[in-house]
Every structure is written in structure tokens, then in C-alpha cells.
Amino acid sequence: MACAQQVLKQHGGCAPLHIANRIGELATAGDSAGVDAWKYIASRVDQLMDYRSGQPSRRQ
């Protein structure tokens, strides 16, 4: 979860877009392990986001 929290800290409400871009870059490069790692981070970020406000949840 620390990686997800760091991504949220750095990218705030744009974290999902950053993650999607990173997954795309890794997929293009053929790095399936990297894609899997970022998909896991994406699932953790999803748990931490407050989609009503579009920002990270305050309960991190």
C-alpha cells in the first residue's frame, strides 16, 4: 500500500491517469511483470480514492 499512497501523494486526483499511462508504457515495452505490479497499485489506489471529490480519501 505504500506505493499507492506515494502515487496519490505525488499525483493527487490525476493518479489514475498517471497509472494508466505507466501501464501503457510498460505494456508497449513488453514488461508484463511491470504491468502486473502497476495493476496491483491501481487496485490499491482505487481503494484509497474518494471518487465523489476526485481526490485521495482523507482516511489514508
PDB file with SEQRES, HELIX, SHEET and CRYST1 records, atoms N, CA, C and O in Angstrom:
SEQRES   1 A   60  MET ALA CYS ALA GLN GLN VAL LEU LYS GLN HIS GLY GLY          
SEQRES   2 A   60  CYS ALA PRO LEU HIS ILE ALA ASN ARG ILE GLY GLU LEU          
SEQRES   3 A   60  ALA THR ALA GLY ASP SER ALA GLY VAL ASP ALA TRP LYS          
SEQRES   4 A   60  TYR ILE ALA SER ARG VAL ASP GLN LEU MET ASP TYR ARG          
SEQRES   5 A   60  SER GLY GLN PRO SER ARG ARG GLN                              
HELIX    1 AA1 ALA A    2  HIS A   11  1                                  10    
HELIX    2 AA2 GLY A   12  CYS A   14  5                                   3    
HELIX    3 AA3 ALA A   15  THR A   28  1                                  14    
HELIX    4 AA4 SER A   32  LEU A   48  1                                  17    
CRYST1    1.000    1.000    1.000  90.00  90.00  90.00 P 1           1          
ATOM      1  N   MET A   1       0.818  -1.190   0.000  1.00  0.00           N  
ATOM      2  CA  MET A   1       0.000   0.000   0.000  1.00  0.00           C  
ATOM      3  C   MET A   1       0.864   1.257   0.000  1.00  0.00           C  
ATOM      4  O   MET A   1       0.386   2.321  -0.394  1.00  0.00           O  
ATOM      5  N   ALA A   2       2.084   1.168   0.417  1.00  0.00           N  
ATOM      6  CA  ALA A   2       2.948   2.344   0.453  1.00  0.00           C  
ATOM      7  C   ALA A   2       3.144   2.934  -0.934  1.00  0.00           C  
ATOM      8  O   ALA A   2       3.177   4.156  -1.080  1.00  0.00           O  
ATOM      9  N   CYS A   3       3.274   2.097  -1.950  1.00  0.00           N  
ATOM     10  CA  CYS A   3       3.430   2.600  -3.316  1.00  0.00           C  
ATOM     11  C   CYS A   3       2.195   3.384  -3.743  1.00  0.00           C  
ATOM     12  O   CYS A   3       2.309   4.456  -4.336  1.00  0.00           O  
ATOM     13  N   ALA A   4       1.024   2.851  -3.444  1.00  0.00           N  
ATOM     14  CA  ALA A   4      -0.221   3.533  -3.810  1.00  0.00           C  
ATOM     15  C   ALA A   4      -0.318   4.869  -3.108  1.00  0.00           C  
ATOM     16  O   ALA A   4      -0.724   5.857  -3.718  1.00  0.00           O  
ATOM     17  N   GLN A   5       0.042   4.920  -1.850  1.00  0.00           N  
ATOM     18  CA  GLN A   5      -0.008   6.180  -1.111  1.00  0.00           C  
ATOM     19  C   GLN A   5       0.970   7.198  -1.692  1.00  0.00           C  
ATOM     20  O   GLN A   5       0.665   8.389  -1.754  1.00  0.00           O  
ATOM     21  N   GLN A   6       2.126   6.737  -2.110  1.00  0.00           N  
ATOM     22  CA  GLN A   6       3.117   7.636  -2.699  1.00  0.00           C  
ATOM     23  C   GLN A   6       2.622   8.184  -4.040  1.00  0.00           C  
ATOM     24  O   GLN A   6       2.790   9.369  -4.330  1.00  0.00           O  
ATOM     25  N   VAL A   7       2.016   7.325  -4.848  1.00  0.00           N  
ATOM     26  CA  VAL A   7       1.467   7.775  -6.129  1.00  0.00           C  
ATOM     27  C   VAL A   7       0.390   8.825  -5.880  1.00  0.00           C  
ATOM     28  O   VAL A   7       0.347   9.842  -6.574  1.00  0.00           O  
ATOM     29  N   LEU A   8      -0.475   8.594  -4.905  1.00  0.00           N  
ATOM     30  CA  LEU A   8      -1.514   9.566  -4.575  1.00  0.00           C  
ATOM     31  C   LEU A   8      -0.910  10.876  -4.068  1.00  0.00           C  
ATOM     32  O   LEU A   8      -1.393  11.958  -4.401  1.00  0.00           O  
ATOM     33  N   LYS A   9       0.126  10.772  -3.277  1.00  0.00           N  
ATOM     34  CA  LYS A   9       0.778  11.979  -2.745  1.00  0.00           C  
ATOM     35  C   LYS A   9       1.374  12.809  -3.880  1.00  0.00           C  
ATOM     36  O   LYS A   9       1.282  14.037  -3.874  1.00  0.00           O  
ATOM     37  N   GLN A  10       1.984  12.133  -4.852  1.00  0.00           N  
ATOM     38  CA  GLN A  10       2.639  12.844  -5.947  1.00  0.00           C  
ATOM     39  C   GLN A  10       1.663  13.351  -7.002  1.00  0.00           C  
ATOM     40  O   GLN A  10       1.876  14.414  -7.585  1.00  0.00           O  
ATOM     41  N   HIS A  11       0.580  12.588  -7.256  1.00  0.00           N  
ATOM     42  CA  HIS A  11      -0.280  12.897  -8.399  1.00  0.00           C  
ATOM     43  C   HIS A  11      -1.708  13.280  -8.034  1.00  0.00           C  
ATOM     44  O   HIS A  11      -2.471  13.701  -8.903  1.00  0.00           O  
ATOM     45  N   GLY A  12      -2.082  13.141  -6.767  1.00  0.00           N  
ATOM     46  CA  GLY A  12      -3.417  13.533  -6.315  1.00  0.00           C  
ATOM     47  C   GLY A  12      -4.515  12.927  -7.170  1.00  0.00           C  
ATOM     48  O   GLY A  12      -4.502  11.729  -7.456  1.00  0.00           O  
ATOM     49  N   GLY A  13      -5.457  13.751  -7.575  1.00  0.00           N  
ATOM     50  CA  GLY A  13      -6.592  13.301  -8.367  1.00  0.00           C  
ATOM     51  C   GLY A  13      -6.219  12.802  -9.750  1.00  0.00           C  
ATOM     52  O   GLY A  13      -7.034  12.160 -10.413  1.00  0.00           O  
ATOM     53  N   CYS A  14      -5.013  13.082 -10.195  1.00  0.00           N  
ATOM     54  CA  CYS A  14      -4.542  12.608 -11.506  1.00  0.00           C  
ATOM     55  C   CYS A  14      -3.851  11.248 -11.414  1.00  0.00           C  
ATOM     56  O   CYS A  14      -3.336  10.747 -12.414  1.00  0.00           O  
ATOM     57  N   ALA A  15      -3.836  10.657 -10.233  1.00  0.00           N  
ATOM     58  CA  ALA A  15      -3.162   9.370 -10.046  1.00  0.00           C  
ATOM     59  C   ALA A  15      -3.685   8.288 -10.984  1.00  0.00           C  
ATOM     60  O   ALA A  15      -2.878   7.567 -11.571  1.00  0.00           O  
ATOM     61  N   PRO A  16      -5.001   8.143 -11.150  1.00  0.00           N  
ATOM     62  CA  PRO A  16      -5.466   7.091 -12.071  1.00  0.00           C  
ATOM     63  C   PRO A  16      -4.943   7.280 -13.501  1.00  0.00           C  
ATOM     64  O   PRO A  16      -4.600   6.303 -14.167  1.00  0.00           O  
ATOM     65  N   LEU A  17      -4.883   8.517 -13.970  1.00  0.00           N  
ATOM     66  CA  LEU A  17      -4.356   8.781 -15.303  1.00  0.00           C  
ATOM     67  C   LEU A  17      -2.867   8.447 -15.375  1.00  0.00           C  
ATOM     68  O   LEU A  17      -2.409   7.851 -16.350  1.00  0.00           O  
ATOM     69  N   HIS A  18      -2.123   8.826 -14.360  1.00  0.00           N  
ATOM     70  CA  HIS A  18      -0.695   8.513 -14.307  1.00  0.00           C  
ATOM     71  C   HIS A  18      -0.486   6.997 -14.355  1.00  0.00           C  
ATOM     72  O   HIS A  18       0.376   6.505 -15.084  1.00  0.00           O  
ATOM     73  N   ILE A  19      -1.274   6.270 -13.581  1.00  0.00           N  
ATOM     74  CA  ILE A  19      -1.151   4.813 -13.540  1.00  0.00           C  
ATOM     75  C   ILE A  19      -1.482   4.211 -14.902  1.00  0.00           C  
ATOM     76  O   ILE A  19      -0.767   3.331 -15.383  1.00  0.00           O  
ATOM     77  N   ALA A  20      -2.555   4.677 -15.522  1.00  0.00           N  
ATOM     78  CA  ALA A  20      -2.930   4.163 -16.836  1.00  0.00           C  
ATOM     79  C   ALA A  20      -1.823   4.402 -17.864  1.00  0.00           C  
ATOM     80  O   ALA A  20      -1.517   3.526 -18.672  1.00  0.00           O  
ATOM     81  N   ASN A  21      -1.232   5.586 -17.825  1.00  0.00           N  
ATOM     82  CA  ASN A  21      -0.125   5.886 -18.738  1.00  0.00           C  
ATOM     83  C   ASN A  21       1.065   4.970 -18.483  1.00  0.00           C  
ATOM     84  O   ASN A  21       1.692   4.473 -19.419  1.00  0.00           O  
ATOM     85  N   ARG A  22       1.368   4.753 -17.214  1.00  0.00           N  
ATOM     86  CA  ARG A  22       2.509   3.891 -16.855  1.00  0.00           C  
ATOM     87  C   ARG A  22       2.263   2.458 -17.314  1.00  0.00           C  
ATOM     88  O   ARG A  22       3.165   1.818 -17.854  1.00  0.00           O  
ATOM     89  N   ILE A  23       1.057   1.953 -17.106  1.00  0.00           N  
ATOM     90  CA  ILE A  23       0.719   0.597 -17.554  1.00  0.00           C  
ATOM     91  C   ILE A  23       0.857   0.507 -19.067  1.00  0.00           C  
ATOM     92  O   ILE A  23       1.385  -0.478 -19.583  1.00  0.00           O  
ATOM     93  N   GLY A  24       0.391   1.522 -19.782  1.00  0.00           N  
ATOM     94  CA  GLY A  24       0.520   1.539 -21.236  1.00  0.00           C  
ATOM     95  C   GLY A  24       1.966   1.509 -21.694  1.00  0.00           C  
ATOM     96  O   GLY A  24       2.313   0.786 -22.628  1.00  0.00           O  
ATOM     97  N   GLU A  25       2.815   2.300 -21.032  1.00  0.00           N  
ATOM     98  CA  GLU A  25       4.236   2.327 -21.376  1.00  0.00           C  
ATOM     99  C   GLU A  25       4.871   0.962 -21.153  1.00  0.00           C  
ATOM    100  O   GLU A  25       5.624   0.474 -21.995  1.00  0.00           O  
ATOM    101  N   LEU A  26       4.565   0.354 -20.021  1.00  0.00           N  
ATOM    102  CA  LEU A  26       5.149  -0.953 -19.707  1.00  0.00           C  
ATOM    103  C   LEU A  26       4.638  -2.039 -20.646  1.00  0.00           C  
ATOM    104  O   LEU A  26       5.395  -2.922 -21.048  1.00  0.00           O  
ATOM    105  N   ALA A  27       3.359  -1.976 -20.994  1.00  0.00           N  
ATOM    106  CA  ALA A  27       2.793  -2.949 -21.928  1.00  0.00           C  
ATOM    107  C   ALA A  27       3.458  -2.819 -23.298  1.00  0.00           C  
ATOM    108  O   ALA A  27       3.784  -3.819 -23.937  1.00  0.00           O  
ATOM    109  N   THR A  28       3.652  -1.593 -23.736  1.00  0.00           N  
ATOM    110  CA  THR A  28       4.315  -1.351 -25.020  1.00  0.00           C  
ATOM    111  C   THR A  28       5.739  -1.894 -25.016  1.00  0.00           C  
ATOM    112  O   THR A  28       6.232  -2.391 -26.029  1.00  0.00           O  
ATOM    113  N   ALA A  29       6.388  -1.790 -23.865  1.00  0.00           N  
ATOM    114  CA  ALA A  29       7.761  -2.281 -23.727  1.00  0.00           C  
ATOM    115  C   ALA A  29       7.817  -3.795 -23.517  1.00  0.00           C  
ATOM    116  O   ALA A  29       8.901  -4.378 -23.495  1.00  0.00           O  
ATOM    117  N   GLY A  30       6.660  -4.429 -23.364  1.00  0.00           N  
ATOM    118  CA  GLY A  30       6.630  -5.878 -23.162  1.00  0.00           C  
ATOM    119  C   GLY A  30       6.978  -6.319 -21.754  1.00  0.00           C  
ATOM    120  O   GLY A  30       7.353  -7.472 -21.538  1.00  0.00           O  
ATOM    121  N   ASP A  31       6.859  -5.414 -20.792  1.00  0.00           N  
ATOM    122  CA  ASP A  31       7.200  -5.709 -19.405  1.00  0.00           C  
ATOM    123  C   ASP A  31       5.953  -6.183 -18.644  1.00  0.00           C  
ATOM    124  O   ASP A  31       5.292  -5.390 -17.973  1.00  0.00           O  
ATOM    125  N   SER A  32       5.642  -7.466 -18.753  1.00  0.00           N  
ATOM    126  CA  SER A  32       4.421  -7.980 -18.135  1.00  0.00           C  
ATOM    127  C   SER A  32       4.486  -7.954 -16.613  1.00  0.00           C  
ATOM    128  O   SER A  32       3.461  -7.763 -15.958  1.00  0.00           O  
ATOM    129  N   ALA A  33       5.661  -8.139 -16.043  1.00  0.00           N  
ATOM    130  CA  ALA A  33       5.792  -8.066 -14.585  1.00  0.00           C  
ATOM    131  C   ALA A  33       5.525  -6.639 -14.103  1.00  0.00           C  
ATOM    132  O   ALA A  33       4.882  -6.436 -13.073  1.00  0.00           O  
ATOM    133  N   GLY A  34       6.014  -5.666 -14.843  1.00  0.00           N  
ATOM    134  CA  GLY A  34       5.763  -4.272 -14.507  1.00  0.00           C  
ATOM    135  C   GLY A  34       4.286  -3.923 -14.625  1.00  0.00           C  
ATOM    136  O   GLY A  34       3.741  -3.206 -13.786  1.00  0.00           O  
ATOM    137  N   VAL A  35       3.645  -4.432 -15.669  1.00  0.00           N  
ATOM    138  CA  VAL A  35       2.209  -4.208 -15.848  1.00  0.00           C  
ATOM    139  C   VAL A  35       1.452  -4.789 -14.664  1.00  0.00           C  
ATOM    140  O   VAL A  35       0.563  -4.140 -14.112  1.00  0.00           O  
ATOM    141  N   ASP A  36       1.799  -6.003 -14.273  1.00  0.00           N  
ATOM    142  CA  ASP A  36       1.130  -6.643 -13.132  1.00  0.00           C  
ATOM    143  C   ASP A  36       1.318  -5.834 -11.849  1.00  0.00           C  
ATOM    144  O   ASP A  36       0.380  -5.673 -11.068  1.00  0.00           O  
ATOM    145  N   ALA A  37       2.527  -5.331 -11.636  1.00  0.00           N  
ATOM    146  CA  ALA A  37       2.807  -4.538 -10.434  1.00  0.00           C  
ATOM    147  C   ALA A  37       1.960  -3.270 -10.424  1.00  0.00           C  
ATOM    148  O   ALA A  37       1.378  -2.921  -9.398  1.00  0.00           O  
ATOM    149  N   TRP A  38       1.889  -2.585 -11.553  1.00  0.00           N  
ATOM    150  CA  TRP A  38       1.112  -1.344 -11.621  1.00  0.00           C  
ATOM    151  C   TRP A  38      -0.391  -1.596 -11.576  1.00  0.00           C  
ATOM    152  O   TRP A  38      -1.147  -0.745 -11.108  1.00  0.00           O  
ATOM    153  N   LYS A  39      -0.825  -2.745 -12.052  1.00  0.00           N  
ATOM    154  CA  LYS A  39      -2.249  -3.089 -11.905  1.00  0.00           C  
ATOM    155  C   LYS A  39      -2.597  -3.270 -10.436  1.00  0.00           C  
ATOM    156  O   LYS A  39      -3.682  -2.889  -9.997  1.00  0.00           O  
ATOM    157  N   TYR A  40      -1.675  -3.854  -9.677  1.00  0.00           N  
ATOM    158  CA  TYR A  40      -1.891  -4.011  -8.242  1.00  0.00           C  
ATOM    159  C   TYR A  40      -1.931  -2.631  -7.571  1.00  0.00           C  
ATOM    160  O   TYR A  40      -2.798  -2.368  -6.737  1.00  0.00           O  
ATOM    161  N   ILE A  41      -1.010  -1.772  -7.932  1.00  0.00           N  
ATOM    162  CA  ILE A  41      -1.002  -0.415  -7.392  1.00  0.00           C  
ATOM    163  C   ILE A  41      -2.312   0.284  -7.745  1.00  0.00           C  
ATOM    164  O   ILE A  41      -2.883   0.991  -6.914  1.00  0.00           O  
ATOM    165  N   ALA A  42      -2.788   0.089  -8.971  1.00  0.00           N  
ATOM    166  CA  ALA A  42      -4.052   0.691  -9.395  1.00  0.00           C  
ATOM    167  C   ALA A  42      -5.203   0.239  -8.512  1.00  0.00           C  
ATOM    168  O   ALA A  42      -6.062   1.044  -8.150  1.00  0.00           O  
ATOM    169  N   SER A  43      -5.227  -1.038  -8.163  1.00  0.00           N  
ATOM    170  CA  SER A  43      -6.316  -1.533  -7.306  1.00  0.00           C  
ATOM    171  C   SER A  43      -6.245  -0.912  -5.921  1.00  0.00           C  
ATOM    172  O   SER A  43      -7.280  -0.620  -5.323  1.00  0.00           O  
ATOM    173  N   ARG A  44      -5.039  -0.705  -5.403  1.00  0.00           N  
ATOM    174  CA  ARG A  44      -4.874  -0.086  -4.091  1.00  0.00           C  
ATOM    175  C   ARG A  44      -5.244   1.405  -4.146  1.00  0.00           C  
ATOM    176  O   ARG A  44      -5.881   1.917  -3.225  1.00  0.00           O  
ATOM    177  N   VAL A  45      -4.852   2.090  -5.207  1.00  0.00           N  
ATOM    178  CA  VAL A  45      -5.217   3.496  -5.366  1.00  0.00           C  
ATOM    179  C   VAL A  45      -6.735   3.621  -5.435  1.00  0.00           C  
ATOM    180  O   VAL A  45      -7.321   4.529  -4.846  1.00  0.00           O  
ATOM    181  N   ASP A  46      -7.363   2.699  -6.162  1.00  0.00           N  
ATOM    182  CA  ASP A  46      -8.814   2.717  -6.276  1.00  0.00           C  
ATOM    183  C   ASP A  46      -9.468   2.632  -4.895  1.00  0.00           C  
ATOM    184  O   ASP A  46     -10.483   3.283  -4.646  1.00  0.00           O  
ATOM    185  N   GLN A  47      -8.899   1.845  -4.015  1.00  0.00           N  
ATOM    186  CA  GLN A  47      -9.435   1.714  -2.660  1.00  0.00           C  
ATOM    187  C   GLN A  47      -9.251   2.994  -1.852  1.00  0.00           C  
ATOM    188  O   GLN A  47     -10.024   3.266  -0.933  1.00  0.00           O  
ATOM    189  N   LEU A  48      -8.239   3.772  -2.188  1.00  0.00           N  
ATOM    190  CA  LEU A  48      -7.909   4.977  -1.426  1.00  0.00           C  
ATOM    191  C   LEU A  48      -8.522   6.262  -1.985  1.00  0.00           C  
ATOM    192  O   LEU A  48      -8.485   7.304  -1.331  1.00  0.00           O  
ATOM    193  N   MET A  49      -9.080   6.187  -3.184  1.00  0.00           N  
ATOM    194  CA  MET A  49      -9.643   7.380  -3.807  1.00  0.00           C  
ATOM    195  C   MET A  49     -11.063   7.625  -3.329  1.00  0.00           C  
ATOM    196  O   MET A  49     -11.812   6.688  -3.053  1.00  0.00           O  
ATOM    197  N   ASP A  50     -11.419   8.895  -3.235  1.00  0.00           N  
ATOM    198  CA  ASP A  50     -12.786   9.313  -2.976  1.00  0.00           C  
ATOM    199  C   ASP A  50     -13.304   9.860  -4.299  1.00  0.00           C  
ATOM    200  O   ASP A  50     -13.020  11.004  -4.656  1.00  0.00           O  
ATOM    201  N   TYR A  51     -14.060   9.049  -5.024  1.00  0.00           N  
ATOM    202  CA  TYR A  51     -14.465   9.433  -6.368  1.00  0.00           C  
ATOM    203  C   TYR A  51     -15.565  10.485  -6.399  1.00  0.00           C  
ATOM    204  O   TYR A  51     -15.877  11.014  -7.465  1.00  0.00           O  
ATOM    205  N   ARG A  52     -16.154  10.796  -5.258  1.00  0.00           N  
ATOM    206  CA  ARG A  52     -17.114  11.899  -5.231  1.00  0.00           C  
ATOM    207  C   ARG A  52     -16.395  13.218  -5.425  1.00  0.00           C  
ATOM    208  O   ARG A  52     -16.903  14.122  -6.088  1.00  0.00           O  
ATOM    209  N   SER A  53     -15.200  13.324  -4.839  1.00  0.00           N  
ATOM    210  CA  SER A  53     -14.435  14.564  -4.951  1.00  0.00           C  
ATOM    211  C   SER A  53     -13.349  14.475  -6.011  1.00  0.00           C  
ATOM    212  O   SER A  53     -12.824  15.503  -6.440  1.00  0.00           O  
ATOM    213  N   GLY A  54     -13.002  13.269  -6.440  1.00  0.00           N  
ATOM    214  CA  GLY A  54     -11.935  13.095  -7.400  1.00  0.00           C  
ATOM    215  C   GLY A  54     -10.552  13.227  -6.794  1.00  0.00           C  
ATOM    216  O   GLY A  54      -9.556  13.372  -7.504  1.00  0.00           O  
ATOM    217  N   GLN A  55     -10.505  13.173  -5.470  1.00  0.00           N  
ATOM    218  CA  GLN A  55      -9.248  13.337  -4.755  1.00  0.00           C  
ATOM    219  C   GLN A  55      -8.994  12.129  -3.842  1.00  0.00           C  
ATOM    220  O   GLN A  55      -9.912  11.359  -3.562  1.00  0.00           O  
ATOM    221  N   PRO A  56      -7.751  11.967  -3.380  1.00  0.00           N  
ATOM    222  CA  PRO A  56      -7.479  10.906  -2.428  1.00  0.00           C  
ATOM    223  C   PRO A  56      -8.353  11.059  -1.185  1.00  0.00           C  
ATOM    224  O   PRO A  56      -8.629  12.171  -0.735  1.00  0.00           O  
ATOM    225  N   SER A  57      -8.771   9.951  -0.653  1.00  0.00           N  
ATOM    226  CA  SER A  57      -9.564   9.949   0.565  1.00  0.00           C  
ATOM    227  C   SER A  57      -8.725  10.460   1.731  1.00  0.00           C  
ATOM    228  O   SER A  57      -7.515  10.234   1.762  1.00  0.00           O  
ATOM    229  N   ARG A  58      -9.326  11.122   2.660  1.00  0.00           N  
ATOM    230  CA  ARG A  58      -8.594  11.652   3.818  1.00  0.00           C  
ATOM    231  C   ARG A  58      -8.292  10.573   4.856  1.00  0.00           C  
ATOM    232  O   ARG A  58      -7.579  10.836   5.824  1.00  0.00           O  
ATOM    233  N   ARG A  59      -8.823   9.366   4.671  1.00  0.00           N  
ATOM    234  CA  ARG A  59      -8.628   8.306   5.669  1.00  0.00           C  
ATOM    235  C   ARG A  59      -7.424   7.421   5.370  1.00  0.00           C  
ATOM    236  O   ARG A  59      -7.384   6.281   5.832  1.00  0.00           O  
ATOM    237  N   GLN A  60      -6.455   7.900   4.624  1.00  0.00           N  
ATOM    238  CA  GLN A  60      -5.278   7.112   4.285  1.00  0.00           C  
ATOM    239  C   GLN A  60      -4.478   6.801   5.503  1.00  0.00           C  
ATOM    240  O   GLN A  60      -3.443   6.140   5.411  1.00  0.00           O  
TER     241      GLN A  60                                                      
END                                                                             
